[in-house]
Amino acid sequence: MNENAKISPPVGAPCIHNATGDDRTSQRSPLRKRAGHLAYIVSRAAYQVRHLPPTLWNDVRLWLATKNISRGFWAFFAAAFFLDLGLYIFFLLYNLFLLDRGFKESFLGLVTSASAIGSVAGTIPAGMLARRFGLRKALLLCLTVVSLIFALRAVVGGEAPLLALSFLGGAVFTIWAVCISPAIAQLTSPQNRSFGFSLIFSSGIAIGVLGGQIGGHLPGWLAQIGPSVSTVRAKQLSLLIACGMVALATWPIARLRFASAPAPERKFYPRNPFLLRYLPAIALWSLAVGAFAPFFNVYFSQHLRMPVKQIGTVFSVSQLSQVLAILAAPVIFRKFGLVTGIVYTQIASALALGCLAAVTRVPTASVIFIGYTAFQWMSEPGMYTLLMNQVTASEQTGASALNVLVVNLSQAIAAMAAGASFARFGYLVVLSVTAGVGLVAAGLFRFLLGRDPLPVSQGLPERVGP
């Protein structure tokens, strides 16, 4: 071996530096050493961040492969994505658009009420249409006509035509509500059906986060096109773009094939004694919820003078809070029981609504609204679970139909009354009264349904639609 060859000391041995100072490592200051360590950490973090998306994508792809989801289901998922995204943007901006055109809260209440009444009127014809022509044709008709009706709602200016279009839009959109469950059932197997329902319904809430952000910023983006695009025109173009997104949903639906529907069974409304207690309680609660839900954007715009972009952000965060609330709902209901857990969430919702009536600062109102929506939607899975647990399997369809009928009628009445009251008495009075109705509804729920211990099912339904 060459005598001049350098021999590396064993690992862990002390480093002996020569007197000439050739080892420049020993000359580095502690600051430079820390900088070197920091640079190394940053480089490793950048490497991990760069490779994280493909790694997560591969993991998600492998996990989905275990679910054996069909291509048809993913086509339906794409249709639901475009539909939900378009509707979230439309309903976020539509009331604000009508306000810019000179309409008052009283008319906005009539528009919401007309849509709810149309949903009630369209339920039976929608079921008949789906059985007569099949799911695919019924869904294509629904998406095509809804996109056209909603586009007309953004163009027509008269009160009577707008009310008529709102009624028709609610009636036609009922086809989607009627067809979504049998469509998912046909596109999934018994093994992955529960996963398919959860994915469609929970993603509908998550899409609201994206819809709120796009809807809040879209008018501002369009206004930058040129000075000729006014604020009203920018909102109108945004509404038309939202209708175009709804129309895009027809493309994946057109590629689907469904099996022929079996002979329809005889439908009947159940005479279960539980419904005599449940339906009055849910009717009063729906009055409290329906009095504010259609006007949240008007409340922020007119009462707090919040810009559209900020309203969209608050709406997005509220959608995220609903996802977290639904995930937390089973824990609440298992700890306190179904009825007690529902009552607690109703009380929290009513108190939050009362706080909204009192606050005047935008940040505080935004936080309270996010909490209000979280508590409100936390109670929904419990209510549906309670209803399904207390009726037999043969009564579930009829009980669900009665529930939808009562909820829609109550919310139609609430929207009409609240719209007229906001214009006459102001937000402070109406929201305070609405909060009081919510507290009374919680008490009635406890009085009518809390006398006997009721079972808690393991699976809780998800929210359907935007």
HUQUIBEL-V928468 format. One record per backbone hydrogen bond with DSSP energy under -1.0 kcal/mol. CO is the residue of the C=O (numbers start at 1). NH is the residue of the N-H. If there is no record, write none. Layout:
# HUQUIBEL-V928468
<<CO & NH> <CO & NH>>
This chain:
# HUQUIBEL-V928468
<<2 & 5> <10 & 13> <18 & 21> <22 & 24> <25 & 28> <29 & 33> <30 & 34> <31 & 35> <32 & 36> <33 & 37> <34 & 38> <35 & 39> <36 & 40> <37 & 41> <38 & 42> <39 & 43> <40 & 44> <41 & 45> <42 & 46> <43 & 47> <44 & 48> <45 & 49> <46 & 50> <47 & 51> <48 & 52> <51 & 55> <52 & 56> <53 & 57> <54 & 58> <55 & 59> <56 & 60> <57 & 61> <58 & 62> <59 & 63> <60 & 64> <61 & 65> <64 & 67> <70 & 74> <71 & 75> <72 & 76> <73 & 77> <74 & 78> <75 & 79> <76 & 80> <77 & 81> <78 & 82> <79 & 83> <80 & 84> <81 & 85> <82 & 86> <83 & 87> <84 & 88> <85 & 89> <86 & 90> <87 & 91> <88 & 92> <89 & 93> <90 & 94> <93 & 97> <94 & 98> <95 & 99> <96 & 100> <97 & 101> <98 & 103> <99 & 102> <104 & 108> <105 & 109> <106 & 110> <107 & 111> <108 & 112> <109 & 113> <110 & 114> <111 & 115> <112 & 116> <113 & 117> <114 & 118> <115 & 119> <116 & 120> <117 & 121> <118 & 122> <122 & 126> <123 & 127> <124 & 128> <125 & 129> <126 & 130> <127 & 131> <128 & 132> <129 & 133> <130 & 134> <134 & 138> <135 & 139> <136 & 140> <137 & 141> <138 & 142> <139 & 143> <140 & 144> <141 & 145> <142 & 146> <143 & 147> <144 & 148> <145 & 149> <146 & 150> <147 & 151> <148 & 152> <149 & 153> <152 & 155> <152 & 156> <158 & 162> <159 & 163> <160 & 164> <161 & 165> <162 & 166> <163 & 167> <164 & 168> <165 & 169> <166 & 170> <167 & 171> <168 & 172> <169 & 173> <172 & 175> <173 & 177> <174 & 178> <175 & 179> <176 & 180> <179 & 183> <180 & 184> <181 & 185> <182 & 186> <183 & 187> <189 & 193> <192 & 196> <193 & 197> <194 & 198> <195 & 199> <196 & 200> <197 & 201> <198 & 202> <199 & 203> <200 & 204> <202 & 206> <203 & 207> <206 & 209> <207 & 211> <208 & 212> <209 & 213> <210 & 214> <211 & 215> <212 & 216> <213 & 217> <214 & 218> <217 & 221> <218 & 222> <219 & 223> <222 & 225> <226 & 229> <228 & 230> <230 & 234> <231 & 235> <232 & 236> <233 & 237> <234 & 238> <235 & 239> <236 & 240> <237 & 241> <238 & 242> <239 & 243> <240 & 244> <241 & 245> <242 & 246> <243 & 247> <244 & 248> <246 & 249> <247 & 250> <248 & 251> <249 & 253> <250 & 254> <253 & 256> <272 & 275> <274 & 277> <274 & 278> <275 & 279> <277 & 281> <278 & 282> <279 & 283> <280 & 284> <281 & 285> <282 & 286> <283 & 287> <284 & 288> <285 & 289> <286 & 290> <289 & 292> <289 & 293> <292 & 295> <295 & 299> <296 & 300> <297 & 301> <298 & 302> <299 & 303> <299 & 304> <300 & 306> <307 & 311> <308 & 312> <309 & 313> <310 & 314> <311 & 315> <312 & 316> <313 & 317> <314 & 318> <315 & 319> <316 & 320> <317 & 321> <318 & 322> <319 & 323> <320 & 324> <321 & 325> <322 & 326> <323 & 327> <324 & 328> <325 & 329> <328 & 332> <329 & 333> <330 & 334> <331 & 335> <332 & 336> <333 & 337> <337 & 341> <338 & 342> <339 & 343> <340 & 344> <341 & 345> <342 & 346> <343 & 347> <344 & 348> <345 & 349> <346 & 350> <347 & 351> <348 & 352> <349 & 353> <350 & 354> <351 & 355> <352 & 356> <353 & 357> <355 & 359> <361 & 365> <362 & 366> <363 & 367> <364 & 368> <365 & 369> <366 & 370> <367 & 371> <368 & 372> <369 & 373> <370 & 374> <371 & 375> <372 & 376> <373 & 377> <374 & 378> <375 & 379> <379 & 383> <380 & 384> <381 & 385> <382 & 386> <383 & 387> <384 & 388> <385 & 389> <386 & 390> <392 & 395> <395 & 399> <396 & 400> <397 & 401> <398 & 402> <399 & 403> <400 & 404> <401 & 405> <402 & 406> <403 & 407> <404 & 408> <405 & 409> <406 & 410> <407 & 411> <408 & 412> <409 & 413> <410 & 414> <411 & 415> <412 & 416> <413 & 417> <414 & 418> <415 & 419> <416 & 420> <417 & 421> <418 & 422> <419 & 423> <420 & 424> <421 & 425> <422 & 426> <426 & 430> <427 & 431> <428 & 432> <429 & 433> <430 & 434> <431 & 435> <432 & 436> <433 & 437> <434 & 438> <435 & 439> <436 & 440> <437 & 441> <438 & 442> <439 & 443> <440 & 444> <441 & 445> <442 & 446> <443 & 447> <444 & 448> <445 & 449> <446 & 450>>
